[in-house]
Amino acid sequence: MPHLSRRSFVVLTAGVATLGAAGCARDDRPDELEAPWTAARADAALATAAAGAFPDAAARLTPVADARRTHAEALAIEIRRARPDRAEVLDAPPPAVGNPSSAADAVAALTRSLGAARDAGAALAVTTARYRAGLVASVAASCAGWAEALAS
């Protein structure tokens, strides 16, 4: 059995303690997918509220609400997989949304928000890890399509 000097033992112990502390360090920063997740939830809430408040616009707005809810769910699954420490954020209740003043105002707000989500997603898709890029690009492309559909 090899003999460790007192000095070697102290150095080794300090190194192990440092590695252990680094391994247990918690990253309190948000996951990069939390911003698009938050936007998707807000869009879904707005589209749902507007569809309920303006039944004549429900056929146009309900598919947007469903798509954005699906986006939020897909993003949440990836965040939970990569960052289980962020579960508390993901388990928060959806944002409260007041009733829009008119269907036209709701459509305009959603169109702007979807355009912003498209742009942010396109930028994130080129900087995020490759395995996440497909998800982010897909959400951005869907937002582009829905923004175009609402604008026409």
DAWO-V869027 format. One record per pair of residues at least 6 apart in sequence whose ideal C-beta (glycine too) atoms are under 7 Angstrom apart, sorted by the first residue. I is the first residue (numbers start at 0). J is the second residue. Records with the same first field share a line. If there is no record, write none. Layout:
# DAWO-V869027
I: J / J
This chain:
# DAWO-V869027
25: 84
30: 78 / 81 / 82 / 85
31: 123 / 127
32: 74 / 77 / 78
33: 78 / 88
34: 119
35: 74 / 116 / 119 / 120 / 123 / 135 / 138
36: 71 / 74 / 75 / 78
38: 112 / 116
39: 67 / 70 / 71 / 74
40: 71 / 93 / 94
41: 94
42: 67 / 109 / 112 / 113
43: 64 / 67 / 68 / 71
44: 93 / 94 / 96
45: 96 / 105 / 108 / 109
46: 60 / 63 / 64 / 67 / 109
47: 64
48: 96 / 98 / 99
49: 56 / 60 / 99 / 102 / 105
50: 56 / 57 / 60 / 61 / 64
52: 98 / 99
53: 102
55: 102
56: 102
60: 105
63: 109 / 145 / 149
66: 141 / 145
70: 138 / 141
73: 134
74: 138
75: 89
77: 131 / 134
78: 85 / 89
79: 86 / 89
99: 105 / 108
106: 149
109: 149
110: 146 / 149 / 150
113: 142 / 145 / 146 / 149
114: 146
116: 139 / 142
117: 139 / 142 / 143 / 146
120: 135 / 136 / 138 / 139 / 142
121: 139
123: 135
124: 132 / 135 / 136 / 139
127: 135
